[in-house]
Amino acid sequence: MPLTEKVAYTATLQKFNKVQIPKLIRWRFKLESDQALKVGVDFVGAHKGWQFFYTKARVDGRITIPKLVLSFFSDKNDGLTGAVLEVTLEPA
């Protein structure tokens, strides 16, 4: 059963602009790496608005956030690692 509804969670930005999808969400929806997802991100405390993009999850359950999306939140991408952000996942 692939992802069929909108799911929201809070995560931290990891190295190389990656975000981990929690195991409970992956297990609940049997999320596979071939399913296209509409992902929305908004940094907590920045309040610059939601940015949406389409992607697929990697086999290890991570999503890579494009550098263009991160550039809307900060001029330098180096300082964003470890920042807290809200993530929404929807079926594409």
C-alpha positions in Angstrom: 0.0 0.0 0.0 1.8 3.1 -1.1 1.5 6.5 0.4 -2.1 7.6 -0.1 -2.6 10.6 2.2 -0.7 13.7 3.3 1.8 13.1 6.2 3.6 15.8 8.1 6.6 15.5 10.5 9.5 17.5 11.9 13.1 16.6 11.0 16.6 18.0 11.0 18.6 18.7 7.9 21.4 16.3 7.6 24.7 16.5 5.6 24.4 16.8 1.9 20.9 18.3 2.1 19.2 15.1 3.2 16.2 14.6 5.4 15.3 11.2 7.0 11.7 9.8 6.7 10.8 8.3 10.0 10.6 4.5 10.1 7.1 4.5 11.4 5.9 6.4 8.3 7.9 4.2 6.0 6.5 1.0 7.6 2.9 2.3 7.9 2.6 3.1 4.2 5.2 0.5 3.0 6.9 3.4 1.3 9.1 2.2 -1.6 11.9 4.0 -3.4 10.1 4.0 -6.7 7.1 6.0 -5.6 7.0 9.7 -6.6 6.3 12.1 -3.8 5.4 15.8 -3.5 7.5 17.1 -0.7 7.0 20.4 1.1 9.6 21.9 3.4 9.5 24.9 5.8 12.2 25.8 8.2 11.0 26.3 11.8 11.7 29.9 12.9 12.5 31.2 9.3 8.8 31.7 8.3 9.7 32.3 4.7 6.9 30.0 3.4 6.6 26.5 2.2 8.7 25.3 -0.8 7.4 22.2 -2.7 9.3 19.8 -5.0 8.8 16.4 -6.5 11.2 13.5 -5.7 11.6 9.9 -4.8 12.9 8.5 -1.5 16.2 6.7 -1.5 16.5 3.1 -0.5 17.8 4.2 3.0 14.6 6.3 3.6 16.2 9.8 2.9 15.1 12.6 0.7 17.5 15.0 -0.9 16.4 18.6 -0.9 17.4 20.5 -4.0 19.9 23.3 -3.5 17.5 25.7 -5.3 14.9 25.1 -2.6 17.4 25.6 0.1 18.6 28.9 -1.5 15.1 30.4 -0.7 15.8 30.0 3.0 19.4 31.1 3.2 22.2 32.7 1.1 24.7 30.2 2.3 23.8 26.5 2.3 26.6 25.5 4.6 25.0 26.9 7.7 21.7 25.0 7.3 22.9 21.6 8.4 21.3 20.7 11.7 18.4 23.1 11.2 14.9 22.0 12.2 12.3 21.9 9.4 8.7 20.8 8.9 8.3 18.3 6.1 5.1 17.2 4.4 4.8 14.1 2.1 2.0 13.6 -0.4 1.5 11.2 -3.3 2.5 12.9 -6.6 
